[in-house]
Amino acid sequence: MNPPDRIERVVFLGTPDESVVALRALATAGFDIASVITQPDRRRGRGAELDPTPVKRAALELGLPVAHDLSGILDLGADLGVVVAYGRIIPASVLQELAMVNIHFSLLPRWRGAAPVERAILAGDERTGVSLMEVAEGLDEGGVYAELPVEIGPEESAAELRARLAVLGADLLVDRLRCGLGPARPQEGDVTYAAKLGPDDFRLDFTRPAEEVARTVRIGRAWTTFRGRRLGIEAARPVDGAGEPGLLVGTTVLTPDGAVELIEVKPEGKRAMSADQWVNGARPDAGERLG
């Protein structure tokens, strides 16, 4: 369904922190937000109280109505649905009655799917961007209304890049809604998919080149093992050197092609600390390895 030329009343669908940026931008710009739809409250730990999503917290702060499902969405009189990392499939029956746009954190059709920021970093891409696109039945297959390319910093983490793209995407959204979306152009180019990340995607493999290992650290939640216990790697960088995979020399870990200098680590059951502090406490023996 094509959106109307003039957009005044919208319904917002989103869940995590990066969605909040666009929600606040729409409210600040004066758009009438009929409802905010987000995922249900969840318990974050055993016995913990129910925790609302970041979008729900922001919506309540802004005095906006909140719902946890799409029932009644077509009765709100909205001109457009705005989707930012909602995390659920929108039924075709809804899309046939209400036009929706999505802020996607890549330059489509590269990295359609759930983890475009992380996949771009893991692949060593030098640039990415945001795409303002129409929501279609297929996974991120809709036409593109506007896009904004950006360079990826050589040491930029996924969290840093995602935060930057969230601001750029919100600005692009507000600008295009004010000026009129116009026609969407079909996506052109080779399609790649950003599959959801699993536990093994975060485990460091020191048989790989140091640049690849460092990129895995940049996506967050990277881990390895030391003396049979899990060791989180919070920050690291590639440096010169090469040798036996995983060999620990001071705060440096060797790979067959380069080495990785550990900057910040998080031992199992402990707080994050500098790599120097960890080495001073763990006192690794000569020849000990990670992984």
C-alpha positions as CSV (number, residue, x, y, z in Angstrom):
1,M,0.0,0.0,0.0
2,N,1.4,3.4,-0.9
3,P,1.6,6.1,1.8
4,P,-0.4,9.3,1.5
5,D,1.4,12.5,0.3
6,R,0.9,14.2,3.7
7,I,1.8,12.4,6.9
8,E,0.5,13.7,10.1
9,R,-0.6,10.8,12.3
10,V,1.6,7.8,12.7
11,V,1.8,4.6,14.7
12,F,5.3,3.6,15.9
13,L,6.6,0.0,16.2
14,G,9.9,-0.6,17.9
15,T,11.7,-2.3,20.8
16,P,15.4,-1.6,21.7
17,D,17.4,1.5,22.5
18,E,18.1,2.4,18.9
19,S,14.3,2.6,18.2
20,V,14.0,5.2,21.0
21,V,15.9,7.8,19.0
22,A,13.4,7.7,16.1
23,L,10.4,7.8,18.5
24,R,11.7,10.9,20.3
25,A,12.6,12.5,17.0
26,L,9.0,12.0,15.7
27,A,7.6,13.4,19.0
28,T,9.9,16.4,18.9
29,A,9.0,17.1,15.3
30,G,5.3,17.4,16.2
31,F,3.9,14.3,14.6
32,D,0.7,12.9,16.1
33,I,1.8,9.4,17.5
34,A,-1.5,7.5,17.8
35,S,0.1,4.5,19.5
36,V,3.5,2.9,20.3
37,I,3.6,-0.9,19.8
38,T,6.5,-2.8,21.4
39,Q,7.3,-6.2,22.7
40,P,5.9,-7.3,26.1
41,D,7.7,-6.7,29.3
42,R,10.2,-9.5,30.2
43,R,12.0,-10.7,33.2
44,R,15.7,-10.2,32.9
45,G,16.7,-12.7,35.6
46,R,15.3,-15.4,37.8
47,G,12.9,-13.7,40.3
48,A,13.3,-10.3,38.8
49,E,10.4,-7.9,38.2
50,L,9.0,-7.5,34.7
51,D,11.2,-5.0,32.8
52,P,9.6,-2.9,30.0
53,T,11.4,-2.4,26.7
54,P,13.4,0.8,26.1
55,V,10.7,1.9,23.7
56,K,7.9,1.4,26.3
57,R,9.8,3.4,28.9
58,A,10.3,6.3,26.5
59,A,6.7,6.2,25.3
60,L,5.4,6.4,28.9
61,E,7.7,9.2,29.6
62,L,6.3,11.0,26.5
63,G,2.8,10.3,27.6
64,L,2.0,8.1,24.6
65,P,-0.3,5.1,24.6
66,V,1.5,1.7,24.5
67,A,0.3,-1.7,23.1
68,H,2.0,-5.0,22.9
69,D,0.3,-6.4,19.8
70,L,-1.1,-5.3,16.5
71,S,-4.8,-5.8,17.4
72,G,-6.7,-2.6,16.7
73,I,-3.8,-1.0,14.8
74,L,-6.1,-0.4,11.7
75,D,-8.6,1.5,13.9
76,L,-6.2,4.2,14.9
77,G,-6.6,6.4,11.9
78,A,-2.9,6.5,11.2
79,D,-1.5,7.7,7.9
80,L,1.6,5.6,8.3
81,G,3.3,3.0,10.4
82,V,7.0,3.6,11.3
83,V,9.0,0.5,12.2
84,V,12.5,0.6,13.8
85,A,13.8,-2.8,15.1
86,Y,10.4,-4.0,16.1
87,G,11.5,-7.6,16.1
88,R,8.3,-9.3,14.9
89,I,6.8,-10.1,11.5
90,I,4.0,-7.7,10.5
91,P,1.1,-9.7,8.8
92,A,0.3,-9.1,5.2
93,S,-3.3,-8.3,6.1
94,V,-2.0,-5.2,8.1
95,L,0.4,-4.1,5.3
96,Q,-2.4,-4.2,2.8
97,E,-4.4,-1.6,4.8
98,L,-1.7,0.5,6.3
99,A,1.5,1.7,4.6
100,M,4.7,1.3,6.7
101,V,8.2,2.5,6.5
102,N,11.3,1.0,8.2
103,I,14.6,2.4,9.1
104,H,17.1,-0.3,8.2
105,F,20.8,-0.1,9.3
106,S,22.5,-0.9,6.0
107,L,22.6,0.1,2.3
108,L,20.1,-2.3,0.9
109,P,20.2,-4.9,-0.6
110,R,23.4,-5.5,1.3
111,W,22.7,-7.0,4.7
112,R,19.0,-7.6,4.7
113,G,18.0,-9.3,8.0
114,A,18.4,-9.2,11.7
115,A,22.1,-8.2,12.3
116,P,23.2,-5.8,9.6
117,V,25.6,-3.7,11.8
118,E,27.4,-6.8,13.2
119,R,27.6,-8.5,9.8
120,A,29.0,-5.4,8.1
121,I,31.8,-5.2,10.7
122,L,32.6,-9.0,10.6
123,A,32.8,-8.8,6.8
124,G,35.3,-5.9,7.0
125,D,33.0,-3.5,5.2
126,E,34.5,0.0,5.0
127,R,31.1,1.7,4.7
128,T,27.4,1.1,5.5
129,G,24.5,3.4,6.0
130,V,20.8,3.7,6.7
131,S,17.9,3.0,4.3
132,L,14.4,4.4,4.7
133,M,12.4,1.7,3.0
134,E,8.8,0.5,2.5
135,V,7.8,-2.5,4.6
136,A,6.9,-5.5,2.4
137,E,6.0,-9.1,3.0
138,G,9.5,-10.4,2.1
139,L,12.4,-9.9,4.4
140,D,13.7,-6.3,3.9
141,E,12.7,-6.5,0.2
142,G,10.7,-3.3,0.0
143,G,11.6,-0.3,-2.2
144,V,13.9,2.4,-0.8
145,Y,12.7,6.0,-0.3
146,A,16.1,7.4,0.8
147,E,19.4,6.3,2.0
148,L,22.5,7.8,3.6
149,P,25.9,6.1,3.4
150,V,28.5,6.4,6.1
151,E,32.1,5.2,6.6
152,I,32.8,2.6,9.3
153,G,35.6,3.6,11.6
154,P,38.5,1.1,11.6
155,E,38.1,0.5,15.4
156,E,34.4,1.5,15.7
157,S,32.3,-1.0,17.7
158,A,28.9,-2.3,16.7
159,A,27.4,-0.4,19.6
160,E,29.0,2.9,18.5
161,L,28.1,2.4,14.9
162,R,24.5,1.4,15.7
163,A,24.1,4.5,17.9
164,R,25.4,6.7,15.1
165,L,23.1,5.1,12.5
166,A,20.1,5.5,14.9
167,V,20.6,9.3,14.9
168,L,21.2,9.5,11.2
169,G,18.2,7.3,10.5
170,A,15.9,9.4,12.7
171,D,16.9,12.6,11.0
172,L,16.4,11.1,7.6
173,L,13.0,9.8,8.6
174,V,11.7,13.2,9.9
175,D,13.1,15.0,6.9
176,R,11.4,12.7,4.4
177,L,8.1,12.7,6.3
178,R,8.1,16.4,6.3
179,C,9.0,16.7,2.6
180,G,6.9,13.8,1.4
181,L,8.2,10.3,0.8
182,G,7.6,10.2,-2.9
183,P,8.0,6.9,-4.9
184,A,10.2,4.1,-3.6
185,R,12.9,2.8,-5.9
186,P,13.5,-0.9,-6.3
187,Q,16.6,-2.3,-4.6
188,E,19.5,-2.9,-7.0
189,G,22.6,-4.9,-6.6
190,D,23.8,-8.1,-5.0
191,V,21.7,-9.3,-2.1
192,T,23.4,-10.4,1.1
193,Y,21.7,-11.6,4.3
194,A,22.6,-10.6,7.9
195,A,21.7,-13.8,9.8
196,K,20.9,-13.5,13.5
197,L,24.0,-14.1,15.6
198,G,24.4,-17.1,17.7
199,P,26.8,-18.0,20.6
200,D,29.5,-19.4,18.3
201,D,29.6,-16.1,16.3
202,F,31.1,-14.4,19.5
203,R,33.6,-17.1,20.3
204,L,37.1,-16.0,19.3
205,D,39.0,-18.3,17.0
206,F,42.7,-17.5,17.2
207,T,43.5,-19.7,14.2
208,R,42.0,-16.9,12.1
209,P,43.9,-13.7,11.2
210,A,44.2,-11.1,13.9
211,E,42.1,-8.6,11.9
212,E,39.2,-11.0,11.9
213,V,39.6,-11.7,15.6
214,A,39.6,-8.0,16.4
215,R,36.5,-7.5,14.3
216,T,34.7,-10.1,16.3
217,V,35.6,-8.2,19.5
218,R,34.1,-5.1,18.0
219,I,30.7,-6.6,17.6
220,G,30.4,-7.1,21.4
221,R,30.0,-10.1,23.7
222,A,33.2,-11.7,22.4
223,W,34.6,-14.5,24.5
224,T,37.2,-17.2,24.8
225,T,38.4,-19.5,27.6
226,F,41.4,-19.5,29.9
227,R,42.2,-22.4,32.2
228,G,38.8,-23.9,31.4
229,R,36.8,-20.8,32.4
230,R,35.1,-18.3,30.2
231,L,36.9,-15.0,29.6
232,G,35.0,-12.1,28.0
233,I,37.0,-9.8,25.7
234,E,35.6,-6.3,26.0
235,A,38.1,-4.5,23.9
236,A,41.2,-5.5,21.8
237,R,43.1,-4.3,18.7
238,P,45.2,-6.0,16.0
239,V,49.0,-5.5,16.3
240,D,52.1,-6.8,14.7
241,G,53.4,-10.3,15.5
242,A,52.4,-13.9,14.7
243,G,52.9,-17.3,16.1
244,E,51.2,-20.3,17.7
245,P,47.4,-19.6,17.7
246,G,46.2,-18.4,21.1
247,L,49.6,-18.2,22.8
248,L,49.4,-15.5,25.4
249,V,52.5,-13.2,25.6
250,G,51.8,-10.6,28.3
251,T,48.5,-9.0,27.1
252,T,49.0,-10.1,23.5
253,V,47.5,-13.2,21.9
254,L,49.2,-14.6,18.8
255,T,47.5,-15.8,15.6
256,P,49.1,-17.2,12.5
257,D,48.7,-13.8,10.8
258,G,49.3,-11.0,13.3
259,A,48.5,-10.7,17.0
260,V,45.7,-9.2,19.1
261,E,46.4,-6.9,22.0
262,L,43.9,-7.3,24.8
263,I,42.7,-4.0,26.3
264,E,39.8,-4.9,28.5
265,V,38.6,-8.3,29.7
266,K,35.9,-9.7,31.9
267,P,36.7,-13.0,33.7
268,E,33.9,-15.3,34.5
269,G,32.0,-14.1,37.6
270,K,34.0,-10.9,37.9
271,R,33.7,-7.3,36.8
272,A,35.4,-6.0,33.6
273,M,39.0,-4.9,34.1
274,S,42.0,-3.8,32.1
275,A,44.0,-6.6,30.5
276,D,47.0,-5.5,32.6
277,Q,45.1,-6.0,35.8
278,W,43.9,-9.4,34.7
279,V,47.4,-10.6,33.8
280,N,48.8,-9.3,37.1
281,G,46.1,-11.3,38.9
282,A,46.1,-14.5,36.8
283,R,49.8,-14.7,36.4
284,P,49.8,-16.8,33.2
285,D,52.6,-19.3,32.9
286,A,54.9,-19.3,29.9
287,G,53.3,-21.1,27.0
288,E,49.7,-20.8,28.3
289,R,47.0,-20.1,25.7
290,L,43.5,-18.7,25.3
291,G,40.8,-20.8,23.7
